[in-house]
């Protein structure tokens, strides 16, 4: 398939798994269009028109023409200059790499990562937190992420891809949507009652089983777990899988989850010390599934969707493990 088709398929799979649903995405895109149309004519040139059809600012083609043939891709969780040089070395040795795919955003997609976080307010509102509160607690965190990215040299990898002549794309929230929906559906379908039930379902996924061997596996935080016996007795209440929306959310989310929703257990990729403390204070269980294995699971589900009817050779690197489900 061509690079543009590969990318559009990834967008479609990401949208089909988006926690806002298609109506929520269309409402978001309509807001983007209103923002664009309200601009003065001479300011419209600075607006990234991809925003009118692509709801994910952290998912972009970073280098390469739309009509590049894509039969073999190299995928990594982080794809920096080192991985790009690695791809080039492999090509020198005769390997085929038509496209390098980063999970974590680079270039424009990294600089605009904070914009994706807006979807977190919609997710919290669906759980029962008033949208005004959800937007209010998210706002300071969103601006913190925006400022944090400012200090980074965010075009470095894209510049390297251009020099090496390597087509390059990043697929972030589209993959994180996949892992979030997959795990949330799994817990809802199986009707988990205790922490042991949650852990057993996660461990049944090959990505998490593999991660345990690397020491980056599951962790249960926010409760003092002294034995398996305890995990089988601690009830979870409603489970909230929070793995999409750019990056970690507001620390105040845990307080609002405790007062406005039935959520008793948070399942995430990672959690900051500050957020963990607030979760503990509000008696919310925290299960950390692991960052790299959760990113791998999301990428695997995404690529299964993208390649459903077409063969694509995948070389995995940088913490990513390819496991096919279909
Ligand atoms: Zn990640």
Boltz pocket constraint, residues with backbone or C-beta under 6 A from the ligand:
constraints:
  - pocket:
      binder: B
      contacts: [[A, 104], [A, 291], [A, 295]]
      max_distance: 6.0
